[in-house]
Amino acid sequence: MASLKVGILREGKIPVDRRVLLTPDQCLEVLKRYPHVELLIQPSDVRCISNKEYAEKGLKLQEDLSECDILLGIKEVPIHLLMADKTYLFFSHTIKKQSHNQRLFQEIAAKRITLIDYEALKDKEGNRVIAFGRFAGIVGAYNTFKLLGKKYKLFDLKNAYDCFDMVDLKLQLRHVKLPPLKFVITGAGRVGKGALEIMDAVGMKRVDPSDFLAIEETSEPIYTVLSSKHYNERTDGAPFEASAFHQNPLGYTSTFSRYANAADVLIATAYWDPAAPILFSISDMRSSGFRIRLIADITCDIGGSIPSTVKPTNIYDPAYDFNPFNSDLEAPFSDPRNITVMAIDNLPCELPRDASEDFGNQFINNVLPSLMEQPYGDLISRCAVLDKGQLTPAFNHLRDYLNG
C-alpha cells in the first residue's frame, strides 16, 4: 500500500479550542494499525495535550504540514491557512448553509479540497458515527448544577474548565446539596445520555413523566426524561408515531406547557427540527403557571425551540437572565422573576482531554478504516461534502450556497 502522510492540525479558530483529534497513545495505535502511515503533529501552545507529551511518545512534531495528504482538525480552519489539493476533516459548520462560513466553503471548493465534515458522517441508517454529544451533555448538566448553586446561594462548584478531567469534575459534585426541586430533561440521545451521567453522579431520583406531572410537591429533588412523544401531539388527533414525527414534524403541536408548569429546571438536549413546534412561547413564559426558572439549553439553537435562547453564551460568561415580561436580557441572577439561561455553544471544550480521547476513539473505530482505503471506502465516499472541490451527489443541495 502506498505511503500516506497525515497531519494533526493546530486549532486556529478564535476563540481558541483546546481539543485535538488524537491523543499521543491514539497516534501510536494508528501507526500500529496502519504501518504505511506517517503522522505529523503541528505544535500548539494551547492544546490540552502538550507538545512534550507527543514528543515523549516518539511522535514527530512539525510546523509545516504541506507535505501531508490528509489534515485532521476539530473546528473550522481559518481561510488563510487552507492548503490546496488536500483532504481535510473538521467541523466546517457549512452543511446547514451557515452564512458566516459561506466564504470558507467557497474557498475550500476553489482550492480543490476534499472536505469531510464530521457532522456529515453517517451510517446507512442515517445515524452519526462520530460526535462530541456525550461531553456536551456531561458539561452542560454539570454547569446546570453550578448555576443552581449560584442562583439560590446553595453551594459553589469549580468551573468545569478548571477540572483536570472527568474524575476531578465528578468529585466536585459531592458539594451538591439540593432542595426538593424538579428537573425535566428533553432528549435521550448522545447528549441526553451524557447529562444522565451527571444526574446519576449527583444521586437524583428519576421518575416516569406521568408520575412527574402527578407529583405537585416533592420531599426530594427529582427529574424526568422526555422523548418527543411526551410533549408533541398531532393536530388531527391521530396517534403519535415517533418515526412519522421525525420524518415530517409538520402538523404537530407542543404539549410541553404542562411540564413547564411542573418543573423548576429545564435541561434541553433534544435535537430540534425547525419544522417542529417550539417547546413553549413567550406568552407561556409570562403566565403565572410557568414555573421554570433555570434553562440549560445544551442544544443552543438560537431562535429555536426555546424562545429565551436569543444568543449563545460562553464558558467564561455562561449565563444571562431573560426577563419574560419585556424580553430584555439582564445580568444573571438579577431578579427572581427572571429566567436564567445557559446556552454555551462549545461545551466539550471545558473538558478537552476526556472529550478528545472519546472523540479519537470514535474516529479510529468508525471513520479511519474508510479513510485509509485507497480510493476512500464507503463511508467517506458517501459522506464527503466536496470531492476535490466539487459537490458530491449527497450535498448537491448546497450548490446555491456555494455559488453565492
Secondary structure, DSSP 8 states (H G I E B T S, - for coil): ---EEEEE-----SS-----S--HHHHHHHHHH-TTEEEEE---SSSSS-HHHHHHTT-EE-S--TT-SEEE-SS---GGG--TT-EEES--S-TT--GGGHHHHHHHHHTT-EEE-GGG-B-TTS-BS--SHHHHHHHHHHHHHHHHHHHTT------GGGSSSHHHHHHHGGG----S-EEEEE--SHHHHHHHHHHHHHT-EE--HHHHHH-SS-SS-EEEEE-HHHHEEETT-----HHHHHH--TTEEE-THHHHTT-SEEEE-S---TTS--S--HHHHHSTT----EEEETT--TTSSSTT--S-BBTTB-EEEE-TTT--EE-TTS-TTSEEEE-BS-GGGGSHHHHHHHHHHHIIIIIHHHHHSSS--HHHHHH-SEETTEE-GGGGGGHHHHH-
